[in-house]
Amino acid sequence: MRRFLRQRSVPSELKFRIINYSEMQAKKEVEMIPEAQVRLLSFLSEQLVSELHFNQLYSRLFVHPLLHRLEGRSHTLQELTTSVLSKHVFGPGDRVCSQEEDAKHMFFVTVGTMLYVKKGVETRIEETLTATDWVCEAALWTPWAYQGTTQAIDECELIYIDSDGFGKVIEEQPSLWAFFAQYAMEFVLCLNKVRKEDLVDCHVRAEAKREVSRLINIVAGGQREEREADRPNERKNWSQKVSQRLSGWIRR
């Protein structure tokens, strides 16, 4: 590696970052037993393999109270693992996203520390992100542009959720479909109450979980009221409205 970089006259600072990063990644790979060496894994069903990969790579998503509702839904997790979720690694100083870029993913910090900065005309908002924090949930529910810039402070690992793919997978499960649509509506209503200059992408620490749980309770309460109401026609109308909202969410 050093000879390769020297022959190409790579600047010293970049050379140091590349060597340091590659050595850390190589050390991780050496310490892990490759799947190919575990012969019994070849006898697992496709669904079990997907569940194993999810738990290895993506189980940290369950820190989000809404996504925790997916636990135990083997088929949904299999679909998400196959086509929606991905893992990305960033070295110190790497930029993850830039302010005003179109946002196509929500992402979770699983390892490392990141800096989020939003620059306004007269204000500057800064937030430090660590493991279990997440960024840009709004991208799942509505067309969105990053409100700030996120950059790795040290080596970071992130889980990405593709927003379009996520909607398509949830659509296949009617009960999830209805609940997530109502949650999306409540989330967007909350966004619309915030001044544009105060909008941010980052969701940090216990406060983020409390806010998500609050919205879930609103949705769950609304669904209970509909189930208890002895008005069949109104229940049918409510279901149609939910379907229309979620269709808009998926086709955004």
C-alpha positions as a printed Julia matrix, in Angstrom:
252×3 Matrix{Float64}:
   0.0     0.0    0.0
   2.73    2.48   0.97
   4.63    1.84  -2.27
   1.42    2.17  -4.3
   0.66    5.57  -2.74
   4.26    6.79  -3.04
   4.4     5.94  -6.76
   1.3     8.03  -7.34
   2.55   11.02  -5.33
  -0.41   10.94  -2.94
  -0.2    13.88  -0.46
   1.14   12.96   2.99
  -2.04   13.79   4.9
  -4.25   11.73   2.6
  -1.65    8.93   2.55
  -1.75    8.76   6.36
  -5.55    8.59   6.42
  -5.64    5.85   3.77
  -3.01    3.68   5.47
  -4.5     4.12   8.93
  -7.99    3.33   7.73
  -7.0     0.27   5.66
  -4.94   -1.2    8.49
  -7.85   -0.89  10.92
 -10.23   -2.54   8.48
  -7.78   -5.34   7.72
  -7.34   -6.03  11.43
 -11.11   -6.46  11.83
 -11.27   -8.9    8.93
  -8.41  -11.0   10.33
 -10.12  -11.26  13.71
 -13.45  -12.44  12.24
 -14.07  -16.05  11.18
 -15.09  -15.99   7.48
 -18.52  -17.45   6.7
 -16.93  -19.74   4.11
 -15.12  -21.56   6.92
 -18.35  -22.43   8.75
 -19.63  -25.32   6.65
 -22.93  -25.71   8.54
 -24.06  -22.28   7.35
 -24.46  -23.7    3.85
 -27.33  -25.88   5.11
 -29.43  -22.96   6.36
 -32.54  -21.86   4.51
 -32.5   -18.54   2.68
 -34.77  -17.02   5.33
 -32.52  -18.14   8.2
 -29.46  -16.76   6.4
 -31.23  -13.42   5.95
 -32.22  -13.34   9.62
 -28.65  -14.15  10.62
 -27.29  -11.37   8.41
 -29.85   -8.93   9.79
 -28.86   -9.67  13.37
 -25.17   -9.46  12.5
 -25.38   -6.22  10.58
 -28.6    -4.35  11.19
 -30.15   -5.21  14.56
 -29.13   -1.77  15.88
 -32.12   -0.4   13.93
 -34.31   -1.64  16.75
 -33.17    1.29  18.92
 -35.79    3.24  16.95
 -39.14    2.52  18.66
 -41.1     2.38  15.39
 -38.64    0.06  13.65
 -38.64   -2.14  16.75
 -42.16   -3.13  15.71
 -40.54   -5.11  12.88
 -38.89   -7.52  15.32
 -40.06  -11.07  14.76
 -41.44  -10.34  11.27
 -39.11  -12.71   9.46
 -40.35  -12.1    5.92
 -40.19   -8.31   6.26
 -36.7    -8.41   7.76
 -35.59  -10.73   4.97
 -36.84   -8.29   2.33
 -35.22   -5.34   4.08
 -31.9    -7.15   4.41
 -31.91   -8.16   0.75
 -32.8    -4.88  -0.94
 -33.15   -1.94   1.47
 -30.44   -1.95   4.13
 -26.73   -1.44   3.64
 -23.71   -0.8    5.82
 -21.16    1.93   5.16
 -17.86    2.82   6.79
 -16.33    6.3    6.93
 -12.87    7.39   8.03
 -11.99   10.49  10.08
 -12.85   13.65   8.15
 -15.05   11.88   5.57
 -18.23   13.72   4.65
 -21.4    11.63   4.83
 -23.9    14.15   3.48
 -24.0    17.84   2.62
 -26.51   20.54   3.39
 -29.17   21.04   0.67
 -28.4    17.72  -1.11
 -31.42   15.54  -1.89
 -31.85   12.95   0.84
 -32.56    9.38  -0.29
 -31.57    7.57   2.91
 -32.09    7.57   6.64
 -28.99    6.4    8.48
 -28.0     5.18  11.95
 -24.66    5.59  13.68
 -23.55    2.19  15.02
 -19.86    2.89  15.7
 -17.91    6.11  16.1
 -18.61    9.82  16.46
 -19.92   12.28  13.88
 -20.41   16.03  13.73
 -23.63   17.52  12.37
 -23.58   21.2   11.37
 -26.38   23.35   9.99
 -25.34   26.78   8.74
 -28.06   29.41   8.51
 -27.99   33.06   7.54
 -27.7    34.17  11.16
 -27.43   30.89  13.05
 -25.24   27.82  13.29
 -26.45   24.56  14.83
 -23.96   21.88  15.87
 -24.63   18.43  17.29
 -22.35   15.49  18.1
 -23.72   12.11  17.06
 -22.73    8.8   18.62
 -23.87    5.16  18.48
 -27.69    4.71  18.48
 -28.3     8.24  17.11
 -29.9     8.55  13.69
 -30.06   11.1   10.88
 -32.7    12.15   8.36
 -35.74   10.11   9.33
 -37.79   12.62   7.31
 -36.43   11.06   4.1
 -38.56    7.96   4.78
 -41.82    9.88   4.92
 -41.59   12.9    2.61
 -39.41   14.45  -0.14
 -36.46   15.91   1.72
 -33.11   17.69   1.42
 -30.43   17.49   4.07
 -30.77   20.45   6.4
 -27.14   20.21   7.51
 -23.79   18.57   6.81
 -22.63   15.4    8.59
 -18.96   14.47   8.84
 -17.09   11.65  10.59
 -14.89   12.7   13.51
 -13.31    9.26  13.86
 -13.89    5.9   12.21
 -17.64    5.43  11.85
 -19.99    2.68  10.76
 -23.47    3.56   9.53
 -26.59    1.63   8.57
 -28.41    3.11   5.56
 -32.13    2.67   4.89
 -33.11    3.31   1.27
 -36.29    5.4    1.5
 -38.01    4.18  -1.69
 -37.2     0.54  -1.05
 -38.4     0.78   2.55
 -41.83    1.99   1.48
 -42.22   -0.83  -1.03
 -41.39   -3.51   1.55
 -43.76   -2.11   4.19
 -46.52   -1.91   1.57
 -46.53   -5.72   1.38
 -47.73   -6.02   5.01
 -51.22   -4.45   5.39
 -51.11   -4.05   9.19
 -47.68   -2.41   9.09
 -48.72   -0.4    6.06
 -51.64    1.25   7.88
 -49.71    1.91  11.09
 -46.62    3.33   9.39
 -48.77    5.56   7.19
 -50.44    7.1   10.23
 -47.06    7.56  11.88
 -45.73    9.24   8.71
 -48.64   11.66   8.77
 -48.02   12.57  12.42
 -44.3    12.97  11.74
 -44.9    15.36   8.84
 -47.45   17.34  10.89
 -44.74   17.87  13.49
 -42.28   18.98  10.81
 -44.76   21.54   9.53
 -44.9    23.17  12.98
 -41.16   23.92  12.94
 -39.69   27.06  11.39
 -37.51   26.28   8.38
 -34.42   27.77  10.02
 -34.92   25.45  13.0
 -35.32   22.23  11.0
 -32.54   19.66  11.55
 -31.89   16.09  10.4
 -30.29   14.63  13.52
 -32.15   12.68  16.21
 -30.0    12.21  19.29
 -30.05   10.38  22.58
 -33.11    9.63  24.73
 -35.01   12.69  23.55
 -35.31   11.25  20.03
 -36.72    7.96  21.33
 -39.23    9.79  23.52
 -40.51   11.81  20.58
 -40.93    8.72  18.39
 -42.71    6.91  21.23
 -45.03    9.89  21.64
 -46.03    9.73  17.97
 -46.51    5.96  18.19
 -48.85    6.44  21.16
 -50.87    8.97  19.17
 -51.22    6.53  16.28
 -52.02    3.56  18.53
 -54.62    5.62  20.38
 -56.28    6.66  17.13
 -56.45    3.08  15.91
 -58.0     1.9   19.18
 -60.7     4.55  18.89
 -61.52    3.39  15.38
 -61.71   -0.27  16.43
 -63.96    0.55  19.38
 -66.31    2.78  17.4
 -69.51    0.99  16.44
 -69.75    2.75  13.09
 -68.81    0.35  10.23
 -69.1     2.96   7.47
 -66.81    5.38   9.26
 -64.29    2.6    9.86
 -64.29    1.86   6.14
 -63.78    5.53   5.29
 -60.89    5.75   7.75
 -59.16    2.76   6.09
 -59.49    4.39   2.7
 -57.91    7.58   3.97
 -55.01    5.63   5.47
 -54.42    3.81   2.17
 -54.44    7.08   0.24
 -51.92    8.63   2.62
 -49.55    5.71   2.42
 -49.85    5.48  -1.35
 -48.68    9.08  -1.46
 -45.85    8.25   0.91
 -44.65    5.33  -1.25
 -44.93    7.18  -4.56
 -43.39   10.45  -3.35
